[in-house]
Amino acid sequence: MAKQYWLMKSEPDVYSYDDLVAEGEGRWDGVRNHSAAINLRSMKLGDEAFFYHSNIGLEIVAIMTISQEYFIDPTDEKARFVAVKVKPSRKLKQPVTLKAIKANPKLAEMEMLRQSRLSVAPVRPAEWKEILKMAGE
């Protein structure tokens, strides 16, 4: 199966990319949206995800790797939702802002733009490459 790409949002004042780096491996939990949870269940070991700082910053700042496929989210008392584990890969050479993403016609169909409240969204391979290009990679 081909590698899949994702975008995962976190408020940097709650959990930032630097927090993930400090931990070495983090648990992506607390997701309570059913569409986002379906995306977590679809992730495979080795998939890559953009780390997006939401609310403060509004920008893609880094790349992380899925290091453990889904399991029951220990923060969910009813055991209905799942979590995954992630490891930091690298910061982008330069962050890619939401404003820049919205301004790029090649990214007009990105799931994060179509469903802006979705905290875990798929990214198509062409979109992944375009964002890396925008980041100076």
C-alpha positions as YAML, in Angstrom:
chain: A
units: angstrom
residues:
- id: 1
  name: MET
  ca: [0.00, 0.00, 0.00]
- id: 2
  name: ALA
  ca: [1.29, 3.46, -0.89]
- id: 3
  name: LYS
  ca: [2.27, 5.92, 1.80]
- id: 4
  name: GLN
  ca: [-0.51, 8.27, 2.79]
- id: 5
  name: TYR
  ca: [-0.20, 11.89, 3.82]
- id: 6
  name: TRP
  ca: [-2.12, 13.79, 6.46]
- id: 7
  name: LEU
  ca: [-2.52, 17.16, 8.13]
- id: 8
  name: MET
  ca: [-3.01, 17.20, 11.89]
- id: 9
  name: LYS
  ca: [-3.95, 20.34, 13.78]
- id: 10
  name: SER
  ca: [-3.01, 21.31, 17.31]
- id: 11
  name: GLU
  ca: [-3.17, 24.60, 19.17]
- id: 12
  name: PRO
  ca: [0.49, 25.43, 19.86]
- id: 13
  name: ASP
  ca: [-0.26, 26.80, 23.33]
- id: 14
  name: VAL
  ca: [-1.73, 23.37, 24.21]
- id: 15
  name: TYR
  ca: [0.62, 21.06, 22.27]
- id: 16
  name: SER
  ca: [3.19, 22.39, 19.80]
- id: 17
  name: TYR
  ca: [5.69, 20.75, 17.49]
- id: 18
  name: ASP
  ca: [8.41, 21.68, 19.98]
- id: 19
  name: ASP
  ca: [6.47, 19.77, 22.65]
- id: 20
  name: LEU
  ca: [6.46, 16.71, 20.37]
- id: 21
  name: VAL
  ca: [10.21, 17.06, 19.80]
- id: 22
  name: ALA
  ca: [10.78, 17.28, 23.56]
- id: 23
  name: GLU
  ca: [8.75, 14.09, 24.10]
- id: 24
  name: GLY
  ca: [10.38, 12.17, 21.24]
- id: 25
  name: GLU
  ca: [7.09, 10.39, 20.56]
- id: 26
  name: GLY
  ca: [3.64, 11.75, 21.24]
- id: 27
  name: ARG
  ca: [0.13, 10.41, 21.49]
- id: 28
  name: TRP
  ca: [-2.36, 12.17, 19.20]
- id: 29
  name: ASP
  ca: [-5.47, 11.91, 21.32]
- id: 30
  name: GLY
  ca: [-8.56, 13.87, 22.28]
- id: 31
  name: VAL
  ca: [-10.05, 13.79, 18.77]
- id: 32
  name: ARG
  ca: [-13.83, 13.65, 19.12]
- id: 33
  name: ASN
  ca: [-14.95, 14.41, 15.58]
- id: 34
  name: HIS
  ca: [-16.15, 11.27, 13.78]
- id: 35
  name: SER
  ca: [-14.65, 12.23, 10.39]
- id: 36
  name: ALA
  ca: [-11.29, 12.97, 12.00]
- id: 37
  name: ALA
  ca: [-11.48, 9.69, 13.92]
- id: 38
  name: ILE
  ca: [-12.07, 7.80, 10.66]
- id: 39
  name: ASN
  ca: [-8.90, 9.45, 9.33]
- id: 40
  name: LEU
  ca: [-6.96, 8.34, 12.42]
- id: 41
  name: ARG
  ca: [-8.17, 4.78, 11.84]
- id: 42
  name: SER
  ca: [-6.95, 4.98, 8.23]
- id: 43
  name: MET
  ca: [-3.37, 5.90, 9.16]
- id: 44
  name: LYS
  ca: [-0.64, 3.33, 8.66]
- id: 45
  name: LEU
  ca: [2.77, 2.96, 10.23]
- id: 46
  name: GLY
  ca: [5.21, 5.22, 8.35]
- id: 47
  name: ASP
  ca: [2.58, 7.59, 6.93]
- id: 48
  name: GLU
  ca: [3.61, 11.22, 7.17]
- id: 49
  name: ALA
  ca: [1.64, 14.18, 8.50]
- id: 50
  name: PHE
  ca: [2.02, 17.91, 8.47]
- id: 51
  name: PHE
  ca: [1.93, 19.45, 11.94]
- id: 52
  name: TYR
  ca: [-0.37, 22.47, 11.70]
- id: 53
  name: HIS
  ca: [-0.46, 25.08, 14.46]
- id: 54
  name: SER
  ca: [-4.10, 26.13, 14.71]
- id: 55
  name: ASN
  ca: [-5.62, 29.22, 16.34]
- id: 56
  name: ILE
  ca: [-2.20, 30.75, 17.04]
- id: 57
  name: GLY
  ca: [0.01, 30.89, 13.97]
- id: 58
  name: LEU
  ca: [-2.35, 29.23, 11.50]
- id: 59
  name: GLU
  ca: [0.51, 27.56, 9.67]
- id: 60
  name: ILE
  ca: [2.08, 24.23, 8.80]
- id: 61
  name: VAL
  ca: [5.34, 24.14, 10.72]
- id: 62
  name: ALA
  ca: [6.71, 20.60, 10.52]
- id: 63
  name: ILE
  ca: [6.41, 16.98, 9.45]
- id: 64
  name: MET
  ca: [5.85, 14.01, 11.72]
- id: 65
  name: THR
  ca: [5.62, 10.27, 11.11]
- id: 66
  name: ILE
  ca: [2.93, 7.88, 12.30]
- id: 67
  name: SER
  ca: [4.79, 5.58, 14.69]
- id: 68
  name: GLN
  ca: [1.87, 3.50, 15.98]
- id: 69
  name: GLU
  ca: [-1.43, 2.79, 14.27]
- id: 70
  name: TYR
  ca: [-4.71, 3.49, 16.01]
- id: 71
  name: PHE
  ca: [-5.66, 2.23, 19.45]
- id: 72
  name: ILE
  ca: [-8.44, 3.14, 21.87]
- id: 73
  name: ASP
  ca: [-7.89, 6.69, 23.09]
- id: 74
  name: PRO
  ca: [-7.14, 6.47, 26.81]
- id: 75
  name: THR
  ca: [-8.67, 9.95, 27.30]
- id: 76
  name: ASP
  ca: [-12.07, 8.69, 26.06]
- id: 77
  name: GLU
  ca: [-14.03, 7.30, 29.01]
- id: 78
  name: LYS
  ca: [-16.50, 5.57, 26.69]
- id: 79
  name: ALA
  ca: [-13.71, 3.98, 24.58]
- id: 80
  name: ARG
  ca: [-15.34, 4.99, 21.29]
- id: 81
  name: PHE
  ca: [-12.57, 7.15, 19.85]
- id: 82
  name: VAL
  ca: [-9.02, 6.31, 18.86]
- id: 83
  name: ALA
  ca: [-5.55, 7.83, 19.02]
- id: 84
  name: VAL
  ca: [-2.27, 7.25, 17.18]
- id: 85
  name: LYS
  ca: [1.35, 7.81, 18.11]
- id: 86
  name: VAL
  ca: [3.59, 10.17, 16.16]
- id: 87
  name: LYS
  ca: [7.28, 10.98, 16.06]
- id: 88
  name: PRO
  ca: [8.79, 14.28, 14.92]
- id: 89
  name: SER
  ca: [10.56, 14.22, 11.56]
- id: 90
  name: ARG
  ca: [11.63, 17.79, 10.90]
- id: 91
  name: LYS
  ca: [10.61, 21.42, 10.93]
- id: 92
  name: LEU
  ca: [9.90, 22.92, 7.53]
- id: 93
  name: LYS
  ca: [12.49, 25.37, 6.21]
- id: 94
  name: GLN
  ca: [9.78, 28.00, 6.43]
- id: 95
  name: PRO
  ca: [6.21, 27.66, 7.74]
- id: 96
  name: VAL
  ca: [3.37, 27.63, 5.22]
- id: 97
  name: THR
  ca: [0.55, 29.88, 6.36]
- id: 98
  name: LEU
  ca: [-3.15, 29.25, 5.93]
- id: 99
  name: LYS
  ca: [-3.29, 32.49, 3.94]
- id: 100
  name: ALA
  ca: [-0.67, 31.17, 1.48]
- id: 101
  name: ILE
  ca: [-2.49, 27.83, 1.20]
- id: 102
  name: LYS
  ca: [-5.78, 29.59, 0.43]
- id: 103
  name: ALA
  ca: [-4.05, 31.77, -2.18]
- id: 104
  name: ASN
  ca: [-2.58, 28.81, -4.08]
- id: 105
  name: PRO
  ca: [-5.01, 27.50, -6.75]
- id: 106
  name: LYS
  ca: [-3.22, 24.12, -6.74]
- id: 107
  name: LEU
  ca: [-4.46, 23.66, -3.16]
- id: 108
  name: ALA
  ca: [-8.06, 24.81, -3.66]
- id: 109
  name: GLU
  ca: [-9.46, 21.31, -3.14]
- id: 110
  name: MET
  ca: [-7.51, 20.52, 0.03]
- id: 111
  name: GLU
  ca: [-9.65, 18.80, 2.60]
- id: 112
  name: MET
  ca: [-8.50, 21.24, 5.31]
- id: 113
  name: LEU
  ca: [-9.99, 24.10, 3.28]
- id: 114
  name: ARG
  ca: [-13.18, 22.26, 2.40]
- id: 115
  name: GLN
  ca: [-13.76, 21.16, 6.02]
- id: 116
  name: SER
  ca: [-11.94, 23.83, 7.99]
- id: 117
  name: ARG
  ca: [-12.99, 22.50, 11.42]
- id: 118
  name: LEU
  ca: [-11.55, 19.03, 10.71]
- id: 119
  name: SER
  ca: [-8.53, 18.45, 12.96]
- id: 120
  name: VAL
  ca: [-7.15, 15.42, 11.09]
- id: 121
  name: ALA
  ca: [-7.41, 15.53, 7.30]
- id: 122
  name: PRO
  ca: [-5.95, 13.64, 4.35]
- id: 123
  name: VAL
  ca: [-3.52, 15.38, 2.02]
- id: 124
  name: ARG
  ca: [-3.19, 14.26, -1.61]
- id: 125
  name: PRO
  ca: [0.36, 13.51, -2.83]
- id: 126
  name: ALA
  ca: [0.30, 16.48, -5.26]
- id: 127
  name: GLU
  ca: [-0.81, 18.79, -2.42]
- id: 128
  name: TRP
  ca: [1.95, 17.41, -0.19]
- id: 129
  name: LYS
  ca: [4.56, 18.20, -2.86]
- id: 130
  name: GLU
  ca: [3.15, 21.68, -3.43]
- id: 131
  name: ILE
  ca: [3.25, 22.53, 0.27]
- id: 132
  name: LEU
  ca: [6.85, 21.29, 0.51]
- id: 133
  name: LYS
  ca: [7.70, 23.50, -2.45]
- id: 134
  name: MET
  ca: [6.04, 26.47, -0.74]
- id: 135
  name: ALA
  ca: [8.12, 25.70, 2.37]
- id: 136
  name: GLY
  ca: [11.34, 25.91, 0.35]
- id: 137
  name: GLU
  ca: [11.97, 22.18, 0.55]
...
